Amino acid sequence: MAIKLSPGKAAGLKAVSNDKGVIAAVAMDQRGLLKNMLVKELGVAEPPAEMMSQFKQLVAKTLTREASSILLDIEYGLEATKAINGKGLLLAYEHAGYSPDKPERLPSLFEGWSALRIKEAGANAVKILVYYSPFEKQWVNDRKKAWVERVGAECKAVDIPLFLEFLGYDVDGVGEASVEYARKKPEIVLRSMEEFSKERYGADVLKVEIPIQMAYVEGTKAFKGTGLHTRAEAAEMVRAAAALSEKPIVYLSAGVSSEVFVETLEFAAECGVEFHGVLAGRATWQAGVPIFVEKGAAALEEWLNTQGLKNVQEINNVLNFAHPWYEARSMRA
């Protein structure tokens, strides 16, 4: 069913897209994960907040030269929003991370903020992340669904686009890096796509995982020796997931290397999937973290201006196969 976008939502989606209507965005809203990366390199319990903020500023001012927009966070990324080369801005509304002693990974919003305040801060769109598994307990998923519904209604009320990111996770205690989880991932992603495509959630764009892990797909460059899927089987799963939503979809990099993410996007294009861009995170900047710690800001900036920009450009090359967001099935008259 075609959706007539309100003026604010249409303007926001246009602002975060390139001149072809494709969302070619960099994601730099990581907080807990970036902290852990810095902790590992520094050998300390907690990195300085100023270090978190500076890293984000350097990434933002450099990589937005080749991106259509950037996703930043309220906690450490507000200073970085001041130098993004005139590109679009998405701000993450959720509080980062989850407590290891609370395996249900219940979401919460960043205190002291609202969709209206995010809009007033100059954002063109709001992003929220919810960890979701159809294998989780019903009361947990009911709370998560209601949480998304509330944010969707809030964004509708202030007329700003909502990018909804949902990440699968393991509920059995074996971890997302296990082969057991890789077997379940296709069903987790497909059922999540089906659920959060519903209009009740108010999402305008879905930020999604590809439903397979390329390391387990035979015949890929990323293949590590344990085959769970043939290329043909993997292609069918990728097509099936994308077919479950009429909304614009953008792929996330899910922590893989730049090379693996590029191969993933090429595979999606080969499958004939109509996707509408990316929100590319660690794949573009993660190799710069040890350089930043060991050699300082100037060295990181040099790396970002060479390898970092190259990573973004290689992703952009694959986006020649992406479709404008306004050509998604939900947008067609």
KENUDREN-40527 format. One record per residue (C-alpha): residue number from 1; z, y, x; residue in three letters. Coordinates in steps of 0.5 Angstrom, whole numbers, plus 500, padded with zeros to 3 digits. Each point is the difference from the previous one (the first is absolute). Example, Ala and Ser with C-alpha at 12.3 -4.5 7.8 and 13.67 -1.06 7.14 Angstrom:
<pts>
> 1, 516, 491, 525, ALA
> 2, 498, 507, 502, SER
</pts>
This chain:
<pts>
> 1, 500, 500, 500, MET
> 2, 498, 507, 503, ALA
> 3, 506, 505, 501, ILE
> 4, 499, 507, 500, LYS
> 5, 504, 503, 505, LEU
> 6, 504, 506, 499, SER
> 7, 498, 506, 504, PRO
> 8, 506, 500, 505, GLY
> 9, 499, 492, 502, LYS
> 10, 492, 501, 501, ALA
> 11, 501, 506, 504, ALA
> 12, 505, 496, 504, GLY
> 13, 496, 494, 501, LEU
> 14, 494, 505, 502, LYS
> 15, 505, 503, 505, ALA
> 16, 502, 493, 504, VAL
> 17, 493, 498, 500, SER
> 18, 494, 501, 505, ASN
> 19, 493, 504, 498, ASP
> 20, 498, 493, 497, LYS
> 21, 506, 499, 496, GLY
> 22, 503, 494, 504, VAL
> 23, 507, 501, 502, ILE
> 24, 500, 499, 507, ALA
> 25, 508, 501, 501, ALA
> 26, 504, 499, 506, VAL
> 27, 507, 498, 498, ALA
> 28, 506, 503, 504, MET
> 29, 506, 499, 495, ASP
> 30, 503, 494, 504, GLN
> 31, 508, 501, 501, ARG
> 32, 504, 494, 501, GLY
> 33, 494, 497, 504, LEU
> 34, 499, 506, 504, LEU
> 35, 507, 500, 502, LYS
> 36, 500, 492, 502, ASN
> 37, 494, 501, 504, MET
> 38, 503, 506, 504, LEU
> 39, 507, 496, 500, VAL
> 40, 496, 495, 504, LYS
> 41, 497, 504, 505, GLU
> 42, 506, 505, 501, LEU
> 43, 505, 494, 500, GLY
> 44, 505, 504, 496, VAL
> 45, 503, 499, 493, ALA
> 46, 497, 506, 497, GLU
> 47, 494, 505, 502, PRO
> 48, 501, 507, 499, PRO
> 49, 498, 503, 494, ALA
> 50, 496, 506, 504, GLU
> 51, 496, 494, 503, MET
> 52, 498, 497, 494, MET
> 53, 498, 507, 497, SER
> 54, 496, 501, 507, GLN
> 55, 496, 494, 499, PHE
> 56, 498, 501, 493, LYS
> 57, 498, 507, 502, GLN
> 58, 495, 498, 506, LEU
> 59, 497, 494, 496, VAL
> 60, 499, 505, 494, ALA
> 61, 497, 506, 504, LYS
> 62, 495, 495, 504, THR
> 63, 498, 494, 495, LEU
> 64, 499, 505, 494, THR
> 65, 494, 503, 504, ARG
> 66, 496, 493, 498, GLU
> 67, 504, 498, 493, ALA
> 68, 499, 503, 493, SER
> 69, 508, 501, 499, SER
> 70, 506, 497, 503, ILE
> 71, 506, 497, 497, LEU
> 72, 507, 503, 502, LEU
> 73, 507, 499, 498, ASP
> 74, 505, 505, 498, ILE
> 75, 506, 498, 505, GLU
> 76, 496, 501, 507, TYR
> 77, 493, 502, 498, GLY
> 78, 501, 507, 497, LEU
> 79, 499, 504, 506, GLU
> 80, 494, 496, 501, ALA
> 81, 497, 502, 494, THR
> 82, 499, 507, 503, LYS
> 83, 494, 498, 505, ALA
> 84, 495, 495, 496, ILE
> 85, 494, 503, 501, ASN
> 86, 499, 502, 493, GLY
> 87, 500, 493, 498, LYS
> 88, 503, 497, 494, GLY
> 89, 507, 499, 499, LEU
> 90, 504, 494, 497, LEU
> 91, 507, 499, 500, LEU
> 92, 505, 494, 500, ALA
> 93, 505, 501, 494, TYR
> 94, 504, 493, 501, GLU
> 95, 506, 500, 505, HIS
> 96, 498, 496, 506, ALA
> 97, 502, 492, 501, GLY
> 98, 504, 495, 497, TYR
> 99, 507, 498, 502, SER
> 100, 500, 493, 503, PRO
> 101, 506, 498, 496, ASP
> 102, 496, 501, 494, LYS
> 103, 494, 495, 500, PRO
> 104, 498, 503, 493, GLU
> 105, 497, 506, 503, ARG
> 106, 501, 505, 495, LEU
> 107, 497, 507, 500, PRO
> 108, 503, 506, 500, SER
> 109, 497, 508, 500, LEU
> 110, 502, 505, 506, PHE
> 111, 506, 504, 498, GLU
> 112, 499, 507, 498, GLY
> 113, 492, 499, 498, TRP
> 114, 496, 500, 494, SER
> 115, 492, 499, 499, ALA
> 116, 501, 508, 498, LEU
> 117, 503, 501, 507, ARG
> 118, 495, 496, 504, ILE
> 119, 494, 504, 496, LYS
> 120, 504, 506, 502, GLU
> 121, 500, 498, 507, ALA
> 122, 492, 500, 501, GLY
> 123, 499, 493, 498, ALA
> 124, 494, 498, 497, ASN
> 125, 502, 493, 498, ALA
> 126, 507, 496, 499, VAL
> 127, 501, 493, 503, LYS
> 128, 505, 495, 499, ILE
> 129, 501, 493, 503, LEU
> 130, 503, 494, 496, VAL
> 131, 501, 493, 503, TYR
> 132, 498, 495, 495, TYR
> 133, 499, 493, 499, SER
> 134, 499, 496, 494, PRO
> 135, 505, 495, 502, PHE
> 136, 506, 504, 500, GLU
> 137, 505, 500, 495, LYS
> 138, 498, 503, 493, GLN
> 139, 506, 505, 500, TRP
> 140, 498, 503, 507, VAL
> 141, 492, 500, 498, ASN
> 142, 502, 504, 493, ASP
> 143, 504, 505, 504, ARG
> 144, 494, 501, 505, LYS
> 145, 495, 501, 494, LYS
> 146, 505, 505, 496, ALA
> 147, 500, 504, 507, TRP
> 148, 493, 500, 501, VAL
> 149, 499, 502, 492, GLU
> 150, 505, 506, 501, ARG
> 151, 496, 503, 506, VAL
> 152, 493, 499, 497, GLY
> 153, 503, 504, 494, ALA
> 154, 503, 505, 505, GLU
> 155, 493, 501, 503, CYS
> 156, 496, 500, 494, LYS
> 157, 505, 506, 497, ALA
> 158, 499, 504, 506, VAL
> 159, 492, 498, 501, ASP
> 160, 500, 497, 507, ILE
> 161, 497, 494, 502, PRO
> 162, 504, 494, 501, LEU
> 163, 498, 495, 506, PHE
> 164, 504, 493, 498, LEU
> 165, 501, 496, 506, GLU
> 166, 503, 493, 499, PHE
> 167, 501, 495, 506, LEU
> 168, 502, 493, 499, GLY
> 169, 506, 496, 503, TYR
> 170, 503, 494, 501, ASP
> 171, 505, 498, 495, VAL
> 172, 502, 493, 504, ASP
> 173, 503, 502, 506, GLY
> 174, 494, 498, 505, VAL
> 175, 497, 507, 501, GLY
> 176, 494, 503, 499, GLU
> 177, 497, 498, 507, ALA
> 178, 501, 493, 498, SER
> 179, 494, 495, 498, VAL
> 180, 504, 498, 494, GLU
> 181, 499, 508, 498, TYR
> 182, 493, 500, 502, ALA
> 183, 499, 494, 495, ARG
> 184, 503, 504, 494, LYS
> 185, 497, 507, 502, LYS
> 186, 494, 499, 496, PRO
> 187, 504, 499, 493, GLU
> 188, 505, 505, 502, ILE
> 189, 494, 506, 501, VAL
> 190, 496, 497, 494, LEU
> 191, 506, 500, 495, ARG
> 192, 502, 507, 503, SER
> 193, 493, 503, 499, MET
> 194, 500, 498, 493, GLU
> 195, 507, 502, 498, GLU
> 196, 499, 507, 503, PHE
> 197, 493, 502, 498, SER
> 198, 503, 501, 493, LYS
> 199, 500, 507, 497, GLU
> 200, 508, 500, 498, ARG
> 201, 501, 501, 508, TYR
> 202, 496, 506, 500, GLY
> 203, 497, 499, 507, ALA
> 204, 493, 503, 502, ASP
> 205, 499, 497, 506, VAL
> 206, 502, 493, 503, LEU
> 207, 502, 499, 507, LYS
> 208, 499, 493, 501, VAL
> 209, 501, 494, 505, GLU
> 210, 494, 495, 501, ILE
> 211, 502, 494, 497, PRO
> 212, 499, 496, 506, ILE
> 213, 503, 500, 507, GLN
> 214, 494, 500, 505, MET
> 215, 503, 496, 505, ALA
> 216, 500, 494, 496, TYR
> 217, 493, 501, 498, VAL
> 218, 495, 495, 503, GLU
> 219, 494, 503, 504, GLY
> 220, 503, 507, 500, THR
> 221, 501, 504, 507, LYS
> 222, 508, 500, 498, ALA
> 223, 500, 493, 499, PHE
> 224, 506, 497, 504, LYS
> 225, 499, 493, 499, GLY
> 226, 503, 498, 493, THR
> 227, 495, 500, 495, GLY
> 228, 503, 501, 493, LEU
> 229, 493, 502, 497, HIS
> 230, 493, 500, 502, THR
> 231, 496, 506, 500, ARG
> 232, 497, 498, 493, ALA
> 233, 507, 499, 497, GLU
> 234, 503, 507, 503, ALA
> 235, 494, 503, 497, ALA
> 236, 501, 498, 493, GLU
> 237, 507, 502, 500, MET
> 238, 498, 507, 503, VAL
> 239, 495, 501, 494, ARG
> 240, 505, 497, 495, ALA
> 241, 506, 505, 502, ALA
> 242, 495, 506, 500, ALA
> 243, 497, 498, 493, ALA
> 244, 507, 500, 497, LEU
> 245, 500, 508, 500, SER
> 246, 496, 505, 497, GLU
> 247, 504, 505, 504, LYS
> 248, 497, 503, 507, PRO
> 249, 503, 496, 505, ILE
> 250, 502, 501, 507, VAL
> 251, 501, 495, 506, TYR
> 252, 507, 501, 504, LEU
> 253, 500, 497, 507, SER
> 254, 506, 496, 499, ALA
> 255, 502, 501, 508, GLY
> 256, 494, 496, 503, VAL
> 257, 497, 503, 506, SER
> 258, 494, 505, 499, SER
> 259, 495, 494, 502, GLU
> 260, 503, 495, 495, VAL
> 261, 500, 506, 494, PHE
> 262, 492, 502, 502, VAL
> 263, 498, 492, 499, GLU
> 264, 504, 500, 494, THR
> 265, 497, 506, 497, LEU
> 266, 493, 497, 502, GLU
> 267, 502, 494, 497, PHE
> 268, 501, 503, 493, ALA
> 269, 494, 504, 500, ALA
> 270, 496, 493, 502, GLU
> 271, 503, 497, 494, CYS
> 272, 497, 506, 496, GLY
> 273, 507, 503, 498, VAL
> 274, 500, 507, 497, GLU
> 275, 506, 503, 503, PHE
> 276, 501, 508, 501, HIS
> 277, 503, 501, 507, GLY
> 278, 506, 499, 504, VAL
> 279, 507, 502, 501, LEU
> 280, 500, 498, 508, ALA
> 281, 506, 500, 503, GLY
> 282, 503, 496, 506, ARG
> 283, 493, 498, 502, ALA
> 284, 498, 507, 502, THR
> 285, 506, 502, 504, TRP
> 286, 505, 494, 501, GLN
> 287, 497, 499, 507, ALA
> 288, 502, 507, 502, GLY
> 289, 508, 499, 499, VAL
> 290, 501, 497, 507, PRO
> 291, 496, 506, 503, ILE
> 292, 504, 505, 496, PHE
> 293, 507, 497, 503, VAL
> 294, 498, 498, 507, GLU
> 295, 496, 506, 502, LYS
> 296, 501, 506, 494, GLY
> 297, 497, 504, 495, ALA
> 298, 494, 502, 505, ALA
> 299, 498, 493, 501, ALA
> 300, 500, 498, 493, LEU
> 301, 496, 506, 498, GLU
> 302, 495, 498, 505, GLU
> 303, 500, 493, 498, TRP
> 304, 499, 502, 492, LEU
> 305, 494, 505, 502, ASN
> 306, 497, 494, 503, THR
> 307, 502, 493, 498, GLN
> 308, 503, 502, 494, GLY
> 309, 494, 504, 497, LEU
> 310, 496, 494, 502, LYS
> 311, 504, 496, 496, ASN
> 312, 499, 505, 494, VAL
> 313, 493, 500, 501, GLN
> 314, 499, 493, 500, GLU
> 315, 503, 499, 494, ILE
> 316, 496, 506, 497, ASN
> 317, 493, 496, 502, ASN
> 318, 502, 495, 495, VAL
> 319, 502, 504, 495, LEU
> 320, 492, 501, 499, ASN
> 321, 501, 494, 496, PHE
> 322, 505, 503, 496, ALA
> 323, 499, 503, 493, HIS
> 324, 502, 507, 497, PRO
> 325, 507, 500, 496, TRP
> 326, 496, 503, 494, TYR
> 327, 496, 494, 500, GLU
> 328, 505, 495, 499, ALA
> 329, 499, 496, 493, ARG
> 330, 506, 504, 497, SER
> 331, 497, 507, 501, MET
> 332, 493, 498, 497, ARG
> 333, 498, 503, 494, ALA
</pts>
